[in-house]
Every structure is written in structure tokens, then in C-alpha cells.
Amino acid sequence: MMVVTVLAVLLSWIGKMTLRRVAQEEGTLLNLMDRILSWNVRGINLAQKQDTVKHFLHKYHVGLVGLLEHKVNLPNLGKLYQRVSQIGVSLVMQVIIMVAELFWLGIQEAFLSNREVLWKDLKALNTQDPWILCGDFNYVMSTDERVGSPVRNAEIMDICDCMHFCSMEDIKSVGNFYTWNNKQHGAARVFSKIDRIMANPKWLGVYSSAEVCFMNEGCFDHSPGLLTVYPRDTGGKKPFKYFTMWKSAPQFLTLIQEQWSGTVQGSKMFGVVHKLKKVKLVLKELNRKGFSDVQAADLQAYHDMIAAQTSMHLDPADQSLADAELSAVQNYKNKHQAYLEFLKQKAKASWIRDGDENTSLFH
């Protein structure tokens, strides 16, 4: 089945304001949904695949989600939504409803034998206003977009004619070129570029920095296509944050005392600020050396403890193995305590942020 999601931006609601200005205003709906996902998730009835989608939405902070060809029965859609949604992703349905004046959202489905109906509908929908088209088209648009099976010119004529009529072209993309494969072995494996995110020139002119990333498919057979309307700058300095887990380090107090006991020339306030900067530097170094990945350190310490205990039980008479086991247990306790302190602090931050908002974090 061919599944295409149509997103047509209607400018009449905006008036003289440009889409760029609206989207850049902090807190606007377009700003909240500047990452749009189109993903054919056939087989998502499996819990493992649902967890994969949930992790993806959370990791990439997706604002608007299109899960295509999910094959989930209507009574079970609510359960699927609850399982894959996160605090941020739960906004998706609200966004679709709230911006009805701004976005025309539609899902076109056509069996292969009726694809002419889809092309006809898309031509009728065509507008000179900015709009995008995304989804699984089930057809390639050139002979080099399939590997493992020949492409006939007759296959690409109708889709190319439709996209040309609508002035649609692929948004610049990175990641995987081929977006689907049949998961077969050896020479039977076929790769195709059949998932696309396209836009007309007016849309590309408004969102000139937009970019699509086709990522690895994981346990599915289609790659997820993630459209980022405004690429986010993840660089720059991060604000300093104190973690209570640092106090578990044996050298913690010594480091603080060494930096605080020095003499600084200048006013008292200048001295305090100068010492605080010195303390911050040594704490950053302490974090880099001993706490850069507390979860991995906790897991590694646990495995080391289990390995030490296994060796000890195989040769109880070996005192060195018994001593190594005690050392491994103590190391695990220290690493695990640091990890618990880290989680406790994160949980407190989540409560401060979401506790009074009656959010899905607690429901």
C-alpha cells in the first residue's frame, strides 16, 4: 500500500506575517513542531517496535509525528499512543487540532492498482502556497534509486509527472540514500528510495535551512525521515551545574579546600568570585575523570563485582581473589551510590519543572 501524508501550509491565516517570523517567535506552535517525523512502521503491534518508536521520539524531541501503515486496529490506537508518547510528544495531537487554521493535514492511501487516484488527488490539492509532501510512495523516481531489481521507465512516469505538475522536489537530505530494503539474504536483497519528504519552491524559499535526515531503520524495513525545519545549535557553553554525586569522591573535600584557602588580592567580593571560578574548574575536571558517564561506570562496576565473585567461588582458597572480590564490591557500592545521587537530582529537577503542571509525568 502507498501511504502519503500531505502537509499544506495555508498563508491566509497569517496575513502579512511571514511563516519564518511566526516560527521564530518563542513558544509559537510552529516552533514547537519544528521537527516532523514520517515513518512507515508496519509491524508496530509488537511491543519491541513500539519501544523503538518511543525511544526515537524522546531522543530527537519530535514535535509532529506521522506513523504510516501501522496496521493497528482502531480500538488499539489509544493504547499505542499511550505507549509511545512522552511528555513532549503528547503535544502532537494538541498541535494538530490547534493549528487547523494553519495546516491542512491529510492522509492519502492507495492500493497499487489505484495509484492513479492518488496522483489525481495530489494534482487537485496543488497550491502555490508553501506546502510539503511526505511519506512512503512505494515508487522510485529514477533508475538509480533501486539496487537489486531493475527499474522500468513505466514505473516512474506517473509519479514523476505528478511531482513535476505540483512543482515538488526533495528537500535537501543527509543520512541513508535508500530508505527501504526487503531484509532478504544475499542476492535477493533489494534496496529502494521510496520514502521522501518533498516541498514546492515557495516552501523551500521560506524554510531555506530545512533538512531531512533518513536514519537507520532498526527493526523496521523503512528508514525514519526526520525533517528539521530550523536546525538547532547544540554548541556553545553549557551552564555549570553542581552534582551531589561528586561528594562521594575521596578527594572532593581536599580539592575544595585547596582552591578556597588561597589568597586573592582585591575586594572581598572579587576574592569570592575568583575562588568560586577556581572551584568550578577543579570540579569540572573531577567530573570529567570520574563521573563523565555514571550509568556506564555503575554497570561496569557491577559486572566487575560479579566476575570477581565468580572467580572467588571457583577457588575459595586463593586469598588474592577474596581480596579482589571485597575491593570490587566496595567499588560497586561507590559507583552505584554516585549513580543514585545523579538520578535523585534529576528526579528532583523533573518535579520542580513539571510537578505543578499536572503533566503526564505523573499520570
Kinemage of the C-alpha trace (Angstrom):
@kinemage 1
@onewidth
@group {chain A} dominant
@subgroup {mainchain}
@vectorlist {calphas} color= white
{ca met a 1} P 0.000 0.000 0.000
{ca met a 2} L 1.121 3.507 -0.778
{ca val a 3} L 0.787 5.956 2.111
{ca val a 4} L 1.386 9.666 1.698
{ca thr a 5} L 0.915 12.401 4.282
{ca val a 6} L 0.168 15.859 2.946
{ca leu a 7} L 1.024 18.998 4.912
{ca ala a 8} L -0.235 22.098 3.165
{ca val a 9} L 0.572 25.410 4.786
{ca leu a 10} L -2.219 27.947 4.296
{ca leu a 11} L -0.971 31.513 4.475
{ca ser a 12} L -4.363 33.204 4.697
{ca trp a 13} L -4.462 32.801 8.499
{ca ile a 14} L -1.127 34.566 8.875
{ca gly a 15} L -1.914 37.628 6.823
{ca lys a 16} L 1.111 39.766 6.103
{ca met a 17} L 3.340 37.997 8.627
{ca thr a 18} L 5.786 35.544 7.118
{ca leu a 19} L 5.986 31.946 8.256
{ca arg a 20} L 9.599 32.480 9.199
{ca arg a 21} L 8.732 35.268 11.637
{ca val a 22} L 5.905 33.262 13.189
{ca ala a 23} L 8.042 30.146 13.620
{ca gln a 24} L 10.930 32.053 15.208
{ca glu a 25} L 8.777 33.577 17.928
{ca glu a 26} L 9.478 31.674 21.130
{ca gly a 27} L 6.599 29.484 22.233
{ca thr a 28} L 4.657 29.508 18.968
{ca leu a 29} L 3.177 26.264 17.691
{ca leu a 30} L 5.418 26.140 14.641
{ca asn a 31} L 8.434 26.480 16.913
{ca leu a 32} L 7.212 23.535 18.987
{ca met a 33} L 6.814 21.327 15.934
{ca asp a 34} L 9.977 22.229 14.054
{ca arg a 35} L 10.863 18.536 13.872
{ca ile a 36} L 8.480 16.436 11.796
{ca leu a 37} L 8.726 12.651 11.524
{ca ser a 38} L 7.434 10.492 8.675
{ca trp a 39} L 7.951 6.766 9.251
{ca asn a 40} L 6.398 3.623 7.789
{ca val a 41} L 6.092 1.466 10.918
{ca arg a 42} L 4.496 -1.698 9.581
{ca gly a 43} L 4.510 -4.280 12.376
{ca ile a 44} L 4.300 -1.775 15.227
{ca asn a 45} L 1.839 -4.064 17.021
{ca leu a 46} L 4.967 -5.694 18.510
{ca ala a 47} L 5.999 -4.228 21.862
{ca gln a 48} L 9.667 -4.122 20.840
{ca lys a 49} L 8.889 -1.928 17.843
{ca gln a 50} L 6.685 0.339 19.940
{ca asp a 51} L 9.574 0.829 22.363
{ca thr a 52} L 11.849 1.663 19.415
{ca val a 53} L 9.478 4.414 18.266
{ca lys a 54} L 9.076 5.711 21.812
{ca his a 55} L 12.835 5.977 22.254
{ca phe a 56} L 13.185 7.728 18.879
{ca leu a 57} L 10.534 10.356 19.664
{ca his a 58} L 12.093 11.070 23.042
{ca lys a 59} L 15.674 11.188 21.763
{ca tyr a 60} L 15.017 13.576 18.874
{ca his a 61} L 12.288 15.717 20.522
{ca val a 62} L 9.869 15.218 17.636
{ca gly a 63} L 7.024 17.739 17.569
{ca leu a 64} L 4.757 16.333 14.848
{ca val a 65} L 4.586 12.591 14.179
{ca gly a 66} L 3.297 10.685 11.178
{ca leu a 67} L 3.325 6.906 11.769
{ca leu a 68} L 2.362 5.358 8.445
{ca glu a 69} L 0.936 1.945 7.599
{ca his a 70} L 0.864 0.948 11.269
{ca lys a 71} L -1.816 -1.752 10.769
{ca val a 72} L -3.118 -1.138 14.295
{ca asn a 73} L -6.828 -1.746 14.780
{ca leu a 74} L -8.840 1.336 15.668
{ca pro a 75} L -9.708 0.180 19.246
{ca asn a 76} L -5.979 -0.241 19.977
{ca leu a 77} L -4.797 3.143 18.706
{ca gly a 78} L -5.281 4.721 22.128
{ca lys a 79} L -3.065 2.110 23.759
{ca leu a 80} L -0.408 2.622 21.081
{ca tyr a 81} L -0.465 6.384 21.635
{ca gln a 82} L -0.087 5.968 25.397
{ca arg a 83} L 2.793 3.549 24.997
{ca val a 84} L 4.910 5.566 22.551
{ca ser a 85} L 4.139 9.082 23.799
{ca gln a 86} L 6.473 11.064 26.045
{ca ile a 87} L 5.934 14.301 27.961
{ca gly a 88} L 6.834 16.370 24.897
{ca val a 89} L 5.355 14.058 22.302
{ca ser a 90} L 1.942 14.108 23.992
{ca leu a 91} L 1.657 17.585 22.481
{ca val a 92} L 1.316 16.137 18.999
{ca met a 93} L -2.454 15.620 18.969
{ca gln a 94} L -2.990 19.042 20.532
{ca val a 95} L -0.871 20.663 17.840
{ca ile a 96} L -2.780 19.005 15.029
{ca ile a 97} L -6.079 20.250 16.454
{ca met a 98} L -4.956 23.714 17.471
{ca val a 99} L -3.387 24.719 14.177
{ca ala a 100} L -6.252 23.563 11.987
{ca glu a 101} L -6.415 27.094 10.551
{ca leu a 102} L -2.743 26.990 9.670
{ca phe a 103} L -2.131 23.443 8.485
{ca trp a 104} L -4.148 21.215 6.223
{ca leu a 105} L -3.320 17.676 7.288
{ca gly a 106} L -4.385 14.680 5.258
{ca ile a 107} L -3.508 11.049 4.783
{ca gln a 108} L -3.863 9.596 1.331
{ca glu a 109} L -3.854 5.815 0.993
{ca ala a 110} L -3.993 3.971 -2.303
{ca phe a 111} L -3.525 0.366 -3.299
{ca leu a 112} L -1.060 -0.134 -6.117
{ca ser a 113} L -3.825 -0.757 -8.628
{ca asn a 114} L -5.474 2.596 -7.752
{ca arg a 115} L -2.386 4.786 -7.658
{ca glu a 116} L -3.833 6.934 -10.455
{ca val a 117} L -6.413 8.185 -7.932
{ca leu a 118} L -3.636 9.374 -5.649
{ca trp a 119} L -1.850 11.265 -8.425
{ca lys a 120} L -5.138 12.872 -9.430
{ca asp a 121} L -5.902 13.924 -5.832
{ca leu a 122} L -2.448 15.415 -5.355
{ca lys a 123} L -2.777 17.436 -8.547
{ca ala a 124} L -6.146 18.735 -7.339
{ca leu a 125} L -4.605 19.666 -3.992
{ca asn a 126} L -1.701 21.518 -5.610
{ca thr a 127} L -1.341 25.101 -4.403
{ca gln a 128} L 1.023 27.993 -4.974
{ca asp a 129} L 1.280 28.473 -1.224
{ca pro a 130} L 4.080 26.704 0.674
{ca trp a 131} L 3.357 23.026 1.269
{ca ile a 132} L 5.193 19.761 1.798
{ca leu a 133} L 4.502 16.155 0.915
{ca cys a 134} L 5.975 13.240 2.846
{ca gly a 135} L 5.540 9.501 3.192
{ca asp a 136} L 6.010 6.096 1.575
{ca phe a 137} L 5.287 6.472 -2.158
{ca asn a 138} L 6.163 2.854 -2.995
{ca tyr a 139} L 7.745 4.070 -6.243
{ca val a 140} L 11.190 5.309 -7.158
{ca met a 141} L 11.623 8.394 -9.326
{ca ser a 142} L 14.773 7.459 -11.250
{ca thr a 143} L 16.536 4.299 -12.374
{ca asp a 144} L 19.374 4.692 -9.851
{ca glu a 145} L 17.028 4.666 -6.846
{ca arg a 146} L 16.785 0.869 -6.654
{ca val a 147} L 19.509 -1.754 -6.231
{ca gly a 148} L 18.894 -5.490 -6.646
{ca ser a 149} L 15.979 -5.230 -9.080
{ca pro a 150} L 15.746 -3.354 -12.400
{ca val a 151} L 13.631 -0.203 -12.725
{ca arg a 152} L 11.336 0.111 -15.725
{ca asn a 153} L 10.626 3.521 -17.177
{ca ala a 154} L 6.892 2.817 -16.964
{ca glu a 155} L 7.179 2.665 -13.154
{ca ile a 156} L 8.471 6.183 -12.771
{ca met a 157} L 6.445 8.055 -15.388
{ca asp a 158} L 3.265 8.709 -13.384
{ca ile a 159} L 4.926 9.755 -10.130
{ca cys a 160} L 7.422 11.984 -11.938
{ca asp a 161} L 4.620 13.591 -13.926
{ca cys a 162} L 2.631 14.276 -10.743
{ca met a 163} L 5.571 15.749 -8.839
{ca his a 164} L 6.500 17.905 -11.847
{ca phe a 165} L 2.926 19.174 -12.103
{ca cys a 166} L 2.955 20.078 -8.377
{ca ser a 167} L 6.483 21.568 -8.614
{ca met a 168} L 7.592 19.261 -5.806
{ca glu a 169} L 11.250 18.454 -5.205
{ca asp a 170} L 13.150 16.622 -2.491
{ca ile a 171} L 14.176 18.724 0.483
{ca lys a 172} L 17.944 18.520 0.920
{ca ser a 173} L 18.760 15.422 2.921
{ca val a 174} L 21.525 13.583 4.729
{ca gly a 175} L 21.837 10.036 6.006
{ca asn a 176} L 20.719 6.969 4.066
{ca phe a 177} L 20.029 7.318 0.338
{ca tyr a 178} L 17.990 4.096 0.140
{ca thr a 179} L 15.074 4.231 2.563
{ca trp a 180} L 13.693 0.680 2.297
{ca asn a 181} L 15.037 -2.836 1.917
{ca asn a 182} L 13.341 -6.210 1.874
{ca lys a 183} L 15.571 -7.805 4.559
{ca gln a 184} L 16.351 -10.793 2.316
{ca his a 185} L 19.661 -12.673 2.227
{ca gly a 186} L 22.347 -12.499 -0.418
{ca ala a 187} L 21.418 -11.612 -3.978
{ca ala a 188} L 17.719 -11.450 -3.071
{ca arg a 189} L 18.266 -8.209 -1.078
{ca val a 190} L 16.660 -5.155 -2.708
{ca phe a 191} L 17.261 -1.515 -1.698
{ca ser a 192} L 14.980 1.322 -2.835
{ca lys a 193} L 14.433 5.022 -2.252
{ca ile a 194} L 10.658 5.068 -1.896
{ca asp a 195} L 10.231 7.281 1.200
{ca arg a 196} L 10.504 11.001 0.523
{ca ile a 197} L 9.903 14.404 2.069
{ca met a 198} L 9.264 16.938 -0.687
{ca ala a 199} L 8.315 20.599 -0.910
{ca asn a 200} L 7.394 23.191 -3.502
{ca pro a 201} L 9.660 26.179 -4.262
{ca lys a 202} L 7.584 28.565 -2.117
{ca trp a 203} L 8.071 26.367 0.960
{ca leu a 204} L 11.787 25.917 0.243
{ca gly a 205} L 12.113 29.678 -0.022
{ca val a 206} L 10.511 30.219 3.372
{ca tyr a 207} L 12.423 27.423 5.133
{ca ser a 208} L 15.774 27.590 3.372
{ca ser a 209} L 17.644 25.931 6.262
{ca ala a 210} L 15.316 22.907 6.474
{ca glu a 211} L 16.959 19.499 6.259
{ca val a 212} L 15.799 15.875 6.204
{ca cys a 213} L 17.726 13.028 7.783
{ca phe a 214} L 16.924 9.452 6.781
{ca met a 215} L 18.256 7.312 9.619
{ca asn a 216} L 18.851 3.595 10.074
{ca glu a 217} L 15.643 1.579 10.103
{ca gly a 218} L 16.391 -0.550 13.167
{ca cys a 219} L 13.852 -3.362 13.490
{ca phe a 220} L 11.653 -1.909 10.717
{ca asp a 221} L 12.183 -2.128 6.954
{ca his a 222} L 11.705 1.600 6.264
{ca ser a 223} L 14.061 4.366 7.378
{ca pro a 224} L 12.527 7.130 9.500
{ca gly a 225} L 12.578 10.503 7.756
{ca leu a 226} L 13.080 13.355 10.225
{ca leu a 227} L 12.521 16.865 8.881
{ca thr a 228} L 14.157 19.622 10.909
{ca val a 229} L 12.699 22.953 9.906
{ca tyr a 230} L 15.092 25.036 11.972
{ca pro a 231} L 18.328 23.123 12.683
{ca arg a 232} L 19.159 23.565 16.340
{ca asp a 233} L 22.523 24.838 17.503
{ca thr a 234} L 23.669 22.342 20.112
{ca gly a 235} L 27.040 24.019 20.527
{ca gly a 236} L 28.093 26.753 22.897
{ca lys a 237} L 28.927 26.672 26.570
{ca lys a 238} L 26.698 24.761 28.941
{ca pro a 239} L 25.931 26.406 32.287
{ca phe a 240} L 27.789 24.963 35.257
{ca lys a 241} L 25.732 22.609 37.395
{ca tyr a 242} L 26.747 21.106 40.726
{ca phe a 243} L 26.063 17.366 41.161
{ca thr a 244} L 25.766 15.940 44.651
{ca met a 245} L 27.402 12.705 43.476
{ca trp a 246} L 30.759 14.495 43.395
{ca lys a 247} L 30.960 14.470 47.186
{ca ser a 248} L 31.409 10.686 47.094
{ca ala a 249} L 34.865 11.166 45.559
{ca pro a 250} L 37.633 10.715 48.216
{ca gln a 251} L 39.465 13.832 47.050
{ca phe a 252} L 36.374 16.051 46.973
{ca leu a 253} L 36.928 17.998 50.205
{ca thr a 254} L 40.667 18.291 49.611
{ca leu a 255} L 40.113 19.835 46.190
{ca ile a 256} L 37.643 22.366 47.565
{ca gln a 257} L 39.910 23.315 50.494
{ca glu a 258} L 42.954 23.754 48.257
{ca gln a 259} L 41.141 26.172 45.963
{ca trp a 260} L 39.416 28.071 48.765
{ca ser a 261} L 42.395 28.522 51.063
{ca gly a 262} L 44.457 30.599 48.623
{ca thr a 263} L 44.942 34.346 48.969
{ca val a 264} L 43.418 36.670 46.375
{ca gln a 265} L 44.278 40.349 46.008
{ca gly a 266} L 41.315 42.694 45.661
{ca ser a 267} L 37.965 43.316 47.271
{ca lys a 268} L 36.185 40.627 49.261
{ca met a 269} L 33.579 40.132 46.563
{ca phe a 270} L 36.273 39.813 43.903
{ca gly a 271} L 38.012 37.204 46.083
{ca val a 272} L 34.829 35.166 46.484
{ca val a 273} L 34.114 35.229 42.731
{ca his a 274} L 37.706 34.287 41.891
{ca lys a 275} L 37.686 31.336 44.314
{ca leu a 276} L 34.336 30.122 43.009
{ca lys a 277} L 35.751 30.068 39.478
{ca lys a 278} L 38.750 28.038 40.662
{ca val a 279} L 36.470 25.574 42.464
{ca lys a 280} L 34.321 25.240 39.357
{ca leu a 281} L 37.359 24.360 37.247
{ca val a 282} L 38.549 21.575 39.560
{ca leu a 283} L 35.016 20.175 39.880
{ca lys a 284} L 34.686 20.074 36.095
{ca glu a 285} L 37.961 18.156 35.934
{ca leu a 286} L 36.753 15.811 38.688
{ca asn a 287} L 33.561 15.177 36.723
{ca arg a 288} L 35.490 14.527 33.506
{ca lys a 289} L 37.794 11.971 35.100
{ca gly a 290} L 35.428 10.113 37.406
{ca phe a 291} L 31.793 10.948 36.640
{ca ser a 292} L 31.518 11.580 32.897
{ca asp a 293} L 29.220 8.563 32.425
{ca val a 294} L 27.931 7.432 35.800
{ca gln a 295} L 25.469 4.926 34.347
{ca ala a 296} L 28.177 3.154 32.349
{ca ala a 297} L 30.512 3.243 35.362
{ca asp a 298} L 27.796 1.744 37.561
{ca leu a 299} L 27.128 -1.037 35.056
{ca gln a 300} L 30.821 -1.769 34.591
{ca ala a 301} L 31.408 -1.895 38.360
{ca tyr a 302} L 28.526 -4.341 38.721
{ca his a 303} L 29.934 -6.671 36.066
{ca asp a 304} L 33.390 -6.428 37.654
{ca met a 305} L 31.899 -7.393 41.010
{ca ile a 306} L 30.079 -10.393 39.527
{ca ala a 307} L 33.241 -11.517 37.725
{ca ala a 308} L 35.287 -11.181 40.908
{ca gln a 309} L 32.763 -13.191 42.913
{ca thr a 310} L 32.650 -15.903 40.245
{ca ser a 311} L 36.441 -16.227 40.318
{ca met a 312} L 36.440 -16.307 44.107
{ca his a 313} L 33.871 -19.093 44.304
{ca leu a 314} L 35.837 -21.173 41.793
{ca asp a 315} L 38.914 -21.006 44.047
{ca pro a 316} L 37.899 -20.094 47.628
{ca ala a 317} L 41.391 -20.837 48.957
{ca asp a 318} L 43.007 -18.065 46.934
{ca gln a 319} L 43.237 -15.079 49.285
{ca ser a 320} L 44.064 -12.654 46.482
{ca leu a 321} L 40.777 -13.468 44.768
{ca ala a 322} L 38.901 -12.913 48.034
{ca asp a 323} L 40.585 -9.534 48.477
{ca ala a 324} L 39.821 -8.612 44.878
{ca glu a 325} L 36.170 -9.504 45.482
{ca leu a 326} L 35.974 -7.183 48.517
{ca ser a 327} L 37.557 -4.387 46.508
{ca ala a 328} L 35.124 -4.942 43.625
{ca val a 329} L 32.136 -4.898 45.980
{ca gln a 330} L 33.261 -1.630 47.540
{ca asn a 331} L 33.892 -0.098 44.127
{ca tyr a 332} L 30.400 -1.094 43.008
{ca lys a 333} L 28.873 0.441 46.135
{ca asn a 334} L 30.661 3.719 45.456
{ca lys a 335} L 29.726 3.819 41.764
{ca his a 336} L 26.151 2.795 42.451
{ca gln a 337} L 25.749 5.436 45.155
{ca ala a 338} L 27.034 8.094 42.737
{ca tyr a 339} L 24.543 6.920 40.133
{ca leu a 340} L 21.687 7.026 42.642
{ca glu a 341} L 22.652 10.570 43.660
{ca phe a 342} L 22.626 11.569 39.995
{ca leu a 343} L 19.170 10.028 39.423
{ca lys a 344} L 17.804 11.592 42.605
{ca gln a 345} L 18.934 15.037 41.490
{ca lys a 346} L 17.442 14.567 38.019
{ca ala a 347} L 14.145 13.378 39.508
{ca lys a 348} L 14.038 16.450 41.735
{ca ala a 349} L 14.633 18.690 38.723
{ca ser a 350} L 11.785 16.985 36.867
{ca trp a 351} L 9.466 17.527 39.839
{ca ile a 352} L 10.391 21.207 40.042
{ca arg a 353} L 9.769 21.624 36.311
{ca asp a 354} L 6.607 19.521 35.950
{ca gly a 355} L 5.213 18.995 39.440
{ca asp a 356} L 2.717 21.846 39.370
{ca glu a 357} L 1.733 21.483 35.743
{ca asn a 358} L -0.437 18.337 36.072
{ca thr a 359} L 1.545 16.780 33.216
{ca ser a 360} L 1.670 13.211 32.001
{ca leu a 361} L 4.833 12.711 34.080
{ca phe a 362} L 2.540 11.795 36.975
{ca his a 363} L -0.466 10.314 35.143
